Amino acid sequence: MSCIRCGDATEESAYLCESCADTCFQDPLFFFPPTIIGESLVERLRHEASALIRLGPTTGGDIDSVEGQSFHETVSAFDVKKAIEKEAKSYYEVANFVLSQYGVPLYSDQPKLSLTEEGSRVVAEIAHKVNTLSSQYPKLINSDIFLRMGLIYWSASRSVLMRAAPVRWCREKRKFALLRSLEFLGRIPRRDDLYSLAMKMSGLILLDAGAFEYAEEKLSRARKSFPDDMVLVRALAKTHFHMGNVDEAISLLELAISVSESADAWFEKGEYLKKLERYEEAISAYEEAVLIDKNYIKGYKALIHLLRNMGQEDEATRREADLKIALEPGAAAKLEELLQAEEMILPEESAAKAKRQPLMEKRRPRIKREHISDPIKEANRALSLGDFDTAIEILRMRLTEKKGADPATLILLTRAYLYNGQFEQANRVVGQLLKKDRDSAAGWYWKAKVDFAQGRWGAAIQHLDRAARLLPSFVDAFAEKGLIFLANQRYKEAEQAFAEALTHDKNDARAWLGRAKAQRLMDKWGASIQSIDQFLALMPDSREGLLFKAEMLLEKDKSQEAERAFAKYLDLEPGDSRAWCSRGISLQSLGLSADAVKSFKKCLELDPGHEKALQWLKIIEGGGKTG
């Protein structure tokens, strides 16, 4: 992606390069993006409504309109480098007054300032000068200006610039802004009347920064001064949630809700309950959120997602219709109009409508139940042959017979849908199983596989952890966890998961192969060789294992062992052109040029355009060095 300011290349998700971001960081229009269009009322009044009162006899009126001095001129004319302490104190007082005129409050629960363009310039000029003065006279305290400065820097940490620049740059500048904010708030003395407000805002800033333990400490101390402040209570609930004290978080949130209900509070409660896997209660909380605010999009989405995961497809579909109404302006009125039109259809027309044939006839089953003696055995056979449609049909018939209450059938049907790429159906079936039995380790295992197939690997890990808690010797759960970590480049966690699987079953071939791959990627090639040897001892004819070992040996210049591994692999897989080329390289490294040429030529028979094989043949036949 190109920088929108200078055109140079930048990160894929960034609109500005680092150099332009640094330049914009000095511009108040980016540092405090204006949220009010036009000139502020403060500046307009000073330009147009200042008055000069004439004393004594005058010709004309006693009052003349004159232009007042601009606040920007007032705050920028002060020379901070030459200022003595007394002048600095006076500037603090002037700056505090000017900030109050532009709507910068002493305290806010949110990092938001509503400024015009000229307001941004005035606030930025004051911030710059107060920064310098606070360094020159560190013992000089003005609690009002320091509280406002804390809010100014907190607001700057959320400016549009912090979302437009490269990620690393944004992270560093946001950290800088938050630390400056905390620095000003931290200078307000404990004995000061505004100390408790500074403590509260510091806690909210630390919560925003993700420093949950420090935030909890500040907010708890602030709560002693504001025991009935429900903003504080909800903030404390968030800190406890992120620290893992979910029960405490729910308790605090229920206190806040009992005082004042809001869609946000009910949504947060739903999130906390979902973390504790109290899904029915979470659904009720989300429903309360959307009941309070019919346009609460976030609540609808969370509710629909949870309903789907629990297999409540009909209810999820109904809520999706509510979401569409919330998203589309005027949709509710259109829906009402359609319902009224439907009621006005004449009885004859309505009867005719009911008799219309569907556009597509219901698909007839290809399999007759009486021909199947053992549905589970036949479904397993179909699965092993890759005939997923047949397996699904057999299992659905069996599920109907069992009235949807057979765990073995539900697990097999989940597996069949998953392997057939029907993820939503797989999710619904495994949700049905878990609704009936929350302690089904196999159910959570397959739920994890479905989630991972849909890209939700974090949720998959949580489900596998739950399966392992329910069944501590569940080897497949640990192995699957390792594979997920491996796919997401979390190699250390992957190796640990495979090791855990092997403590329960030393003969789990999948765990040995996965562990070998993780160790190779961690550059533990000696350990990786040992692991792959263990795998091959269990599965000596595994093409994947032999090729993995051969390539790693060649990579580590173990040419003789690599050649033997390639030879064994090629006996099983003679059509692999890449392996023939790699074997040729290992033979050439051993000085067996004639055999190497044969391997390279075999590679070119299978793949005439193989560039590496062509280069090696040219080197060998030309008498060049292989390097």
N, C-alpha and C positions, 0 to 999 in steps of 0.2 A: 504493500500500500504506500502511496505517496503522501508526503506532508502537504496539508492544504495551504500552508503558508509559503513554503519555499520550494516545494516539489521534490525534495530529496526523499529517498527511500526511508521508510520507518517500519516499526513493528506492524504485524498484520492487523491488530485490533486498534492501533493508535492513529489519531488524525494529525498529530504533530510529531515532529522529530524532537530529540532532547534539546537541541540548540534553540529551536523556536519556542519550545516550552519554557526554557529558562528566560527567554526574552519576555514572553507573555506573563511570566510569574511576577515581573516588575510592574506590569500594567494593571492598575486598579480595576479596569473593565473586565479583566479575566480573573483577578484575585477575588473580587466581590462582584460577580455578575449581576447587573441591575435587574430587578424584578418589577420595577415600576417605570412605565414609559412617560417621557416628558420631564419637565422641570419640576423640582420639588416645590411644595407650597412655601417652605421656609425661605428658599432662595428667591422665589417670586415676590414674596412680601418685602424682602430686604431690597430688592431692585426697584419695586414700584410703590410701596406703601409706607416708606419712612416719612416722617413729618418734621418740619421746622416751624416752631411757634415763635412768632415775632412779638416782642414786648414793646409797649409804648405805641404812640400814634404812628400808623403806617398807611400808605396808600394801598388800596386793594384789601385783600383778606388778611386775617391774622395768621393763617396757616398755609405754608407752602409745602408741596410734595417734593421730596428730594430722594435721590438714590442712595441707599445705605451701602455700607461696605460689605463685600462678599465674604462669607465665612471662609471660603477657600483662601482668600488673600490673608485673612486674619491668622489662620493656623499655619500657613506656609511661610509668612514673613518672619516668624520667630527663628532666631539663629541659635540652634541647640549647642553648637561648639563653644560659643562665648558665654553661654548662660551660667549665672551663678545659682546657688541652691535656692535662694529666695525667688528668683525669676522662674526656676523650674517648677516650684510649688504653685506659682501663679498660673503657669502654662497648664499644669494639671487641671486646675479649676476651670480655666477657659475651655480646655479640650473636653472636660466632662460635660460642661454646659452645651457645647456645640454637638457632641454626640447625642445627647438627650434630645436636641432639636431635630436631629435627623432620624430619630426613632430607634436608636440603639439602646435597648433597655438595660437596666442593671442586671437582670436575670432572665433566663429563658430555659425551658425544658428541651427546646429543639435548636439545632444549629442553623437557624434561618434568619436572614436579615432582608428586609424589603427596602432596597435602595434604588435611587435613580442614578443616572450616569454621573452627574456632578456630585451626588451623595457618596458614591463609591470613591471618587477622587479625594473628597474631604476626609473620609474615614481612613483611607490608605495613608494620607499625609499625616494625620494624627498618630496612627499606629507607628509609622516610621520614626516620628520625633519622640514619642513616648518610649519606644524601644531604646533609643539613644540616651535619653535622660535617665531611664531606670538603670542603665549600666553606669552612667557617670555618678549618680547619687543613689546607691543601692539602699541606703537607710531611709530615704524619703518615701513615705507611704501615703497613698491616696486610695482608699478602699473602693470608692465609687469608680474611678477610672480603671483600676485593676480588674474589677468585675466586668466592666464593659469590654476591656481588652481581651479577657478570657473568652467572652462570647464572640468577639470579632475573629479571633484566630480559630475558634471552633467552627465558625461559619466558613472561614476560608478553607478549612480541611475538606469541605464538601462542595467546593466550587466546581463549575463545569470543567475547568482546566484539569482538575484531578481525575477526570474521566476521559479526557481527550488525548493525553500524553502517553508515552510508553509506560508499561506497568511498573517497572523498577523505579523510574523517575517519580511516578505518582505516589508509590509507596513511601519513598524517602521524603518527599515534600509534605505528604499528609502527616507523617510522623513528626516532621519539623513543626508544622502548624499546631498539632495537638500538644507537643511538649512545650511550646511557647505559651499556649493557653493555660496549661497546668502550672507553668512557672509563675505567671501573673497571679493566678488564683492562690497559689501556695504562699505568696508574700503577704497575704492579708493576715494580720495578727489574730491569735486565738481570742484575745479579749475584745476584739472589734465586734460591733453589732452585726456586721455583714459576714462574719466568719462562717456562720451556719449556711448561708446561701452559697458561699464559695465552696464549702465542703460538699453540698448537694450537687452543684454544677460539676465539680471535679469528679464525683462519682459517676455522673452521667457521661462525662467525656471518657473516663476510663472504660466504662461499659461499651461505649461506641468504638473504642480502640481494641477491645477484646481482652483487656487486662482484668479478668473477672474477679480474681481474689482481691486485688487492690480496690476495685470498684465496690465490692461488697463491704470492705472495711470503711470506706468513705461514706457510703450510703447509710450504713448502720449507724454511724455517728451522727449523720445529718438527721436521721429519723427521730433522734431524741429531742431535737428542736422542732420537728414537724411531724408529730405522731399521727396526725389525721391526713397527711398528704398522700393521696392514692397514686400519684405519679411516682413518688418514692417507693411505695410498696410494690408497684408493678416492675419498676426497675430492679428492685431487690430480688423479685421473683425470677427475672431474667438471669441475674448473676448466679443464683442458686441452680437454675436449670443448666446453664453452661458449665457449672462446676460439678454437675452430676447429682446434685441434691434435688431430684425431680419432685419428690413428695413435699419437701419444704416449699418449692416453687409453686406447686398447686395450692398449698395451704395459703400462701400469701396472696396469690391471684384471686382465690375465692373471697378473701377479705376485701380486696379491691372491688370485685364484682358486687358484693353485698352492699357496698356504699354507692357505687355508680356503675351501671351496666353500659357497655359499649361493644360494638362489633369487634374492635381490635382486641379487647380483653377476652371475649369469648373465643376468638380465634387462637389467641395464645394458649388458653386453657386446652383447646383441642390439640394443639401441637404437643403440649406437655403430656396429656393423657395418651396420645399416640406413642410417645417415647416409652411409656410404661406398658405399651401393648394393651391398653384398656380401650379397645377400638370402638365398642358400642357407645361408651361414654364420650369418646372423642367425636363420634358422629353427631351425638346430641349437642355438643358444644359448638361444632361448626354450624349446625342448623340454627342454633340461637343467634349466631353471628349474622347469618343471612336473613334471619327474621327481623333483626333490629335494623339492618341496612340491606334493602332489596337489591342494591347495586354493588354489593361487596364482592368484587370479582375474586379476590384472593381466597375468600371463604368458600365460594362455589367450587373453585378448582381443587382445593384441599378435600372438600367433601366428596366430590366426584371420584377423585383418585382413590380415596380410602374405601368408598363403596365398591369400586371395581375390584380392588385388592381383596375385599371380603366376599366377592362373588355375587354381590347384590346388583346385578346388571340392570334390572328393570328400574330400580330406584335411581341408579346412576344416570340412566338415559333420561328419566324425568327431570333430574336436576340439571342435566345438560340443556334441556329446553329452557329452564329458568335462567341459566347462564346466558343463553343467546338473547333472551329478552333484556337482560341487564346490559349486555354489550351493545345492542342495537337501539339507538334512540327511536322512540315511537313504536317499538315492537309490541309492547303490551297492548297498545290501542289497536294495532293491526290484528293481534290474536283475538281480542274481544270481538272485533268486527267479523272475523271468520267464523267464530263460534255462533254469533247471532245469525249469520247467513245459513249455517248448517241447520239451525233450529227452524228456519223458515222454509225448508224444502218441503214440497207437497208430499203427503203420505204415499201416493202412487209412485212418485219419482224416487222416494226413499226406499220403497220396497224393491223397485227395479234395480236400484244401486246395490242393494244387498245381494241380489241374485247374479251380479256380474261375475264372470269367471276370472280368476287371477291370471296375470300376464304369463306367469311361469307355473307349470304344473309341479306339484310336489315330487321330488326325486324318489323314485321307487328303490327300495333296498336291493342291492345286488346279491345279498347273501340271505339264505333261508335259515332261520334259527334251528329248525329240526335237523339240519345237516351238521350242526356243531355239537359235539359231545362235551368238550371241555373248552369253554370260551377263553379262559385265562391262558391255557396252553396254546390255543390257536392265535390269540392276539400276540403273545410273545413270539410265536413263530413268524407272524407277519411283520412284527417289528424288526426281528433279526434279518429279514429279507429286504427291509426297506420299504415294504408295502404299507405305508402309514394309513392310507385311506381305508384299507380293509381292516386294519387293527382298530381304527376309530369306530368303524361301523359295528364291529363285533362288541366292543366295549360299551358303546352306547346302548346296544340292545341289552347287554347284561346289567347295566346300570338301571335301566327301566325295570327289569325284573326285580332288582334288589331295592327298588324305590329310592335310589340315590344314596344308599347308606352302606356301601361296601368299600372300605378303605383301599383294598388291593386294586379294585377296578378303577377307583379315582386316581390312584398313583400311576397306573399304567396308561390311563387316558390322558393324564397331564403329560406324561412322557411322549405319547404318540402325537399329541397336538404340538408339543414343543419341537420335536424333530421334523414335523411337517411345516414348521414356520408359522403356525397359527397361535401366536403368542397370547392374544387376548383370550382365546378360548382356554388355553392352558392355564392362564392366570385365574380365570373364573372357576375352573374345575378344582385346582389346588386350593383356592379360597373356600370352596364348598367343603373340602376335606378338613381344613383347619377350623372352619366354623363349627364342625361337629366334634373335632378333637384338637384342642389347642396344644396338647402335649405330644403331638405326632412328630417325632424326629424326622421321619421320612418325608412328611408333609413340608416341614420347613426346609429340608434339603432341596426338594423339587421346586419349592417357591423361590429359593435362591437361584437355581438354574434358570428359571423363567425370567427373573429380574435381571440377571446378568446378560441373558440373550437380548434383553431390551435396553441394555446400556446402563442399568442401575446397579453398578458393581458395589457401591458402598452399602446399599440396602441388602445386596446378596451376601456380603460378608457378615452383616448383622444376623441374617437368617441362619447362616451356617454356624455362627457362634451359639445361637439358641439351640440348634439341632445337637451340637456337641455337648451343651449343658444338659440336655435331656437324655442324651446317650453318650457318655464320656468315651466309649470305645468305638465311636462312629468313624471308622477310618475314611470312608468316602467323603465325609464332611470336611475333614482336615485336608485331604488331597484336593478336593474341589476348591477350597479356600486358597491353597497354594497356587493352583492354576490361575485363579482370578488375580491374585497379587502379581504373578508372573506376567500376565497379559497387560497389567497396568504399571509395569516397570518398578514394582516394589519388591526388589529381589531379596532383601534381607528378610522381610516378612514372609515371602514365599518359601525361602529355605526353612524357616522356623516351622511353618505349617506342614511342609512335607516331612520334616523331622518328627513332628508330633504324630503324624500318621504312621510313621515307621516304628514308633515306640509301641504302638498297638498291634501292628502287623508287619513283621520284618520281610514278608514275602509280597508286599504290595508293589507290583511292578510300576504302576502309574506314579507312585510317590518317588521311587528311585529315579525314574526318567525326569520327572519334574525337578527333583533336587539337583540332578546333574546339570540341567539347563540353567537353573538359578545360580549355581556355583560357577558355571562357566562365565556367566554375565557379570559375576562379582570378581572375576579374574582369579578364582580359586581352582585353577585347572587341574592340579593334582587331586584334590578332593572330588572334582567333577569326573575325572577318569575312574576313580574308585566307585563312584555312584553308578556310572554307566555300565561298569563291569558287573555290578550287582544286578542291574536291570537285565543285562544280556545273559546272566546266569539263569534268570527266571524265564526269559524269552529270547533264546539264542538265535532265532530266525527273524527277529524284528528288523525290518528294513530301516525304520526310523532310527532305532538304536545304533545299528551298524554304521549308518551314514553319519550320524552325530559324532560317534567316536572317531571315525576316519577323518572327518573334517577338522576336529579339534587337534588330533595328532599331527596332521599336516600343518595346521596353524602354528603349532609349537615345534616345528622342524623335527618331529619324530618320524622321519620318512619311512623307515623300514616297517614300523608298526602300522603306520598310516596305509602303506601299500597293501599289507595283509588284510586290513579292515575293508579297504575299497574292493579288493579281490572278492572277499566273501560277500559283500553287499552286491556286487555286480553279477555274481552267480544267481542271486535271487531277483535282481532288477537289471537285466542286461540292456534295457532301452533308455537308461539315464545318461544322456550325453554329458551333462555337467560332471557326473561322477567319473566318466571315462577320461575327461580332461584333467580332473584332479589326480586321478591315478597316474596319468602320464607325467604330471609335475613331480609326484613322489618318486617315480621310477627314474626320471632324469636327475633328481637330487642324489640318487644312489649311484649315478654314473651308468645306468642301463639305458643308453640312448636309443638303441634299436627297439627295445620293448616300449620305451616311452613314445617313439614315433608311431608304433602300432596302436597304442592307446589314443593318441591324438587323432589318428586317421579314423579310428572307430567312432570317435566323437563326431568327426566331420561327416561320416556316413549318416549318422542320426540327425545332425544339425549342420548342414553345409555352411551356414553363416556364422558359426561360433568363433568370435573374434579372438578369444584367448588361445584356443587351440591353433588357429592360423598363425598367431604371433609366435607361439612356441615352436611350431614346425619350421617357421622361417629362421628362427634363431639357431635351432639344431642343425638344419640342413645347410645353413650359411656358415656354420662353424663359430658362431658368436657365443658370447658368454651369457649364461642364464641370470647372472646377478644374484 
